[in-house]
Amino acid sequence: MRILYVALKHDYGRPEQGHSFEHYNFFDPLARMGHSLLYFDIMEQLRARGREGMNRRLLEVARAARPELIFSVLFRDELDPEVIRRLPDACGAPTLNWFCDDHWRFETFTRHWAPHFTWVITTAAGALPKYARLGHTRVIKSQFACNHFLYRPLDRPPRYDVSFVGLPHGNRRAVIAALRDAGLAVHVWGQGWESGRLSQEEMIEVFNSTRVNLNLSNASTPPAAGGAARRFLSAGLDRLPGGAVLKRLGRRALRAAHPAAEAPSAPGQIKGRNFEIPGCGGFLLTDPAEDLESYYRSGREVACFTGTADLVARVRHYLRHDDERAAIARAGRERTLREHTYVHRFSAIFAAMGLPALPADGLLRGAVTPGDVEEVA
């Protein structure tokens, strides 16, 4: 198909931070599946033309290009609702928006925007009744996946015992501190951590070079009272000079002064990391996420933990049992390639919409010529 692709090209719209999640996980698979894409970078157009000019340009491009589908991933409120409603009549193509955060942003964001689109995608089963109350019937329940074109095994020897890649929000600093206090070597990366950000290529290297890849899906839960002070002091402690033993003693004193609540039992949100690490052939240890059991078998294809004490115990267990860890990682990789690539996701989505779509298995087996990509000036 010819697709007018409307999303952020760069991470949070900032070119200095590299390409966005959307670029690596939506744009890249669509192009490699053979679709012809017209790339409309929301933030670049907004900077160049302002909000009104950007929306006017979007309408002009749709009329001129006559795409078969307009696929978008809204970031905030850059698009004009009236323009979204006019797009299908302007070019004869349906609009489709992927709402990434319906678990926590439905009431404040999605419900205001979803009615303007022909079709919408949600990853949250709990959001389906909410869409029904809006009267929106063209809702596709899908899920994040692995872009297997990028996330793949690299045959690297183990370099790290435990690693985590992600932002240090919620209770993540406390979780990492608990692992380190238990004497475990944990390497962390991401904006806000002492080691800073990783590039996409570096992140894939880490997934391939780590014995236990940690995912914290439920770390955005509001902290208990005193959590803000603890996080502030913990961040300062990480930046102080000194050896690991000194910092460990400091964190223990900090926890005594500002005790943190145990991780909540409510399941978190499945995100791309749940599929990317197994897609690299890496071993994934994750906290519970809503409906995760529908995608991977715990203890067979990924491993799960509940609470800090269980996390420490499971990390120690899997570091001691190389064969068991390798078998789980291998099975997770096989399940990912069999069911959880973006080729699978988009093939199912387009079929549900009645749009032209090759079967996922055929696309995975055959050599597909990537589609043409044109950037909107």
N, C-alpha and C positions, 0 to 999 in steps of 0.2 A: 504493500500500500504506500501511497504518498501521505506522510503524516506531518502536520504542522505541530512541532514539539515546542511547548511553552513552559519554561522552567528556569531555575538558576543554573548557570554554567559553573560558577565558582562557589566554594564553600561559604555559606551565608552571604553570598554576593561579593566576596572579597578575593580578588585575583591573587593577592599575595599568599593566600592560604591554599592555593591549588584548586583542583576541580571538586565539585560538590558530590555529595552522596547520590543525588539524582543523576548526575552525569555518568558516574561509574556504574550505577545499578539500573537505570531506566533507559537513558539514551544509548549507552554502549551496547547493551543486548539487542535493542530494537534495530540499531544500524547493522549489527552482525547477523541478524536474522534475515537481512535482505531488504528491509523496508527503506524507502527513500525519505529522508528527513529534512525538513526545513526548520533550522534551529533558531528559535526566537528566545534570546537570553533576556529574561525579564529585567534583571538589574542593570545590564548594560544599556538596554533601551530606556530604562527609567532615568539613568544618569544623563543620557544623551538628549532625551526629549521631554523629560518631566512626565508626570502621571497621565495627564490628558493627552499629550502627544504620543506617548507609548501606546495607549489604548486605541487612539486613532490609527496608528501605524499597524497594530495587530489586525484591525478590521480591514485595512487596505490590503495587507498581505494575504489574508484569507480569501478575499474576493478575487485577487489576481492569481493566486496559486491553485485554487480549487482543490484542496486536499480531500482525501477520503476520510480522514479522521483528524480531529484537533485534540491532542493529548496534552494535559497540563498537570503541574504539581504546584499548587498555590503555596506561597511562603507566608505572606501576610495579606494585606489588602491592596496589592498593587493593581489588580485588574478592576475594571469598572463593571458592576453587575449588569448594567444595561448592555454593555458591549458583549459580555458573555452570552446573554440571551439572544442577541442579534446574530451571532456568528453562524449558527446553522442555516438561517435563511440567507445569509450573505454568500455562503459557499456551498451549501447543500450537504455539509458533513456534520455528523454528531460531535458534540463535545464530551470529553471524558476526563475527569479529574481524579487523581489518586490522593486521598486524604490519609496522611501518614500517622496521625496522632489522635485518632478518635477515642482512644482509651482515656485521654485526659483533656482533649481540646474540643470535644464535640459541642458542648454547651456554649463555650466562649467564641468559637470560630466556625466549625463545620456547619452548624445549623443555620447560620446566616448566609452561607455560600452555596451549599449543596443544591438548593432548589433552582439555581440558575443554570445548572449543567444538565445535559441530556442524560448522561450516565455518570455514576460515581463508583469509586472503589474504596472499600474500607478493609482494614486488617483486624477490626475488633468485632467479634461476634456479638458482644454486648451492645454495640451501636445499632444493630439491625432493627430492634423495636423502636429506637429513636428516629431512624429514617422513616419507618412506617408511620409514626405519629406526624411526621412532616408531610406525609402523603407522597413521598418519593418512592416509586416502585422500581426504578431502574438502578438498583444497587447490587453490585457484585462483591461478594465476600471473597477476598483473596488473601495473600500473605506475602511478606518479604521473602527473599530467596537468596540464592547464590548466583552471581554472575560468573559462571564457570570458565568463561573466556579469560577472566583476570585472576580469580582465586583458584589456585591449582597447586599441587605438590611441586616442590622445588628440589627435593632430595638433599636437604641440608642436615648436617649433624646437630644434635641437641646443643644449644648454647645457654639456654635459660631453664631453670627449674619451673618457675611460675611467672607468668606475665599477665598484665592487664593493659588494654588500650581503650581509653575513654576519658570523658571529663570527670573531674573529682567532685561532682555534685552529690546531694543527698548524703547517705551514710558511707560513701565509698572510702573516704579517708580513714574512717574508723575500721572498716573491714580490712583494708590493706595494713593498717597499723596492727591489728590483731594477728594477722598472719606473720608479720615481721617479729612481733613480740614472742611468737611461738618458735622463733628461730628459723623461720623459712625465708629463703632468698626470693624476694618478689621484685620484679622489674615492672615499672609502670610508665606509660607514656600518654600524652594528651595535653592539650592546653590547660594550664593550671597546675600541672605536676612539675616536679623539679627537673625531670628529663625533657620536658617540652613535647612538641608535636612530632609525629612521624609522617613522612610522605606515604602515599599509597603503596609504592613499591617496598618501602621499608617495613610497613605494617604487614604485608604479605610475607616478607622475610621472617618477621618475628613469629607469626603464626606457624611457620614451617620449622622454626628453630627452638620451639618451646615444648617442654614435656607436658606441662599442664597450662592450657590457655583458659584464663578465668573470664567469665561473663557475669556482669552484675546487672540483671534486667530490672530489679526491683529497688534500685538505689535512689530513685527520685522521690520516695516517700518523705513527707515533711519530718524533720528530726524532732526528737523529744526536747523538752525544755532544757535549756543550757547547751543545746547542740551548736548554736551559732558561735558561742564563745569557744567551745571545744574545737570546732573546725578552724577558727581563726588562729588559735594558739598552735594547733597541730601543723597548720601550713607554715607558720613561722619557725616551728621546730625543725621541719624538713629542710629549711634553708640555712640553718645554722651550721657553721663548720664543726667538725668533730667526727669521731668514729661511730660505727654502727652501735656499739655497746652503749655509748653515752646517749645516743638518740633513743635507744630502746628504753633505757632507764627514765629518760624524760617523758616518753609517751606513757609509761606505766604511771608515773606521778600525775600526768595530765588526766588519765582515765579515772584515777582515784578522786581527783578534784571535780571532774565533770563527767560523771558516768553516762554512758550512752545506752539507749534502749536497744534491746535485742532486735535484729532485723524483723520487720513485720511478716506475718504469715500469709497475707494476701498475695496472690500471684501477680507478677508484673507483666510487662508488655513484651511480646516477642519482637525482636528487632533483627536487622540484617546480620548482626554478629552471630546469632544462633545458627545461621546457615553458612556464613563465610568461613568460619574456622573449620568445621567439618569438610567444607568444599576444598580447603587446602590440604586435607588429610591430617589436620591437627586434632589433638585430643581436647574436647570441650568439657569444662566443668562449670555449670551454670546454676543459678538459683531458679526457683520455680517461675514459670511464665504461663499466662493463660493459654490453655489448649496446646501446650508444647507436646503433650503425649500424642497428639494427632499427627505430629511431624517426625518425631524421633522417639525410640524406645529408650527410656532411662536405664542406665546400667548396661545397655547393649550397643547403642549407637552414640550416645552422649552420656555424661554423668551429671547428676543433680545433687545439690546440697540444700539443707534447711537450717539456717542459723549459723552463727560464727563457730561454735564448738564443732558442729558437724563438718563445716568447711575445712577447718584445720585437720580434723581426723581424715577426711577424704583426700586432701592434698598429700598428707603423709602416706596414706595407703597407696595411692596411684604412683607416687614417686618410687615406692619400693617394689611395685609390680609392673615391670616394663612390658611383659607379654600381654597382660590383661589390658593395659593402657593402649598398646598398639592395636590389639584386636578391636577395641571399641572405636578407635580413630579410623581404622580401616572400614568397619561397618558403617560408620557415620558418613564417610566419603562416598561409599557405594549407594547409600540411601539418598544422599544429596543429588548425585548424578541421575538417579533413577526417577526422582519425584520432585526435587526442590531447586530447579534452576529457573532463571527468569524466562527461559524458553518455554518451560512448562507453564509458568504463570501467564505470560502474555498470550500463548496459544489458547489457553482456557478462557481468558478474558475476551479475546476477539471472537471466539466461537459463541460465547454467551451473548455477545452483541449482534451476532449474525454477520460479522465482517469476514472478509477473506482471511483464512488462517491455515497454514500447513500444520499437520500434526506434530506435536513436540518431539516424538520419537524419531520421526523422519528428519527433522531439523538437526537433532543431535547426532544422527548417524551420517548424514550426508554433508558434503562440502557445500556451503552456502556462500555465494558471492555477496559481500557486504554491500548495502545499498548506498546510493549517493547521499552526501550530506552537503547542504548549502546553508550558510549562516545569513540571517536577515541583517541587512545593513541599516 
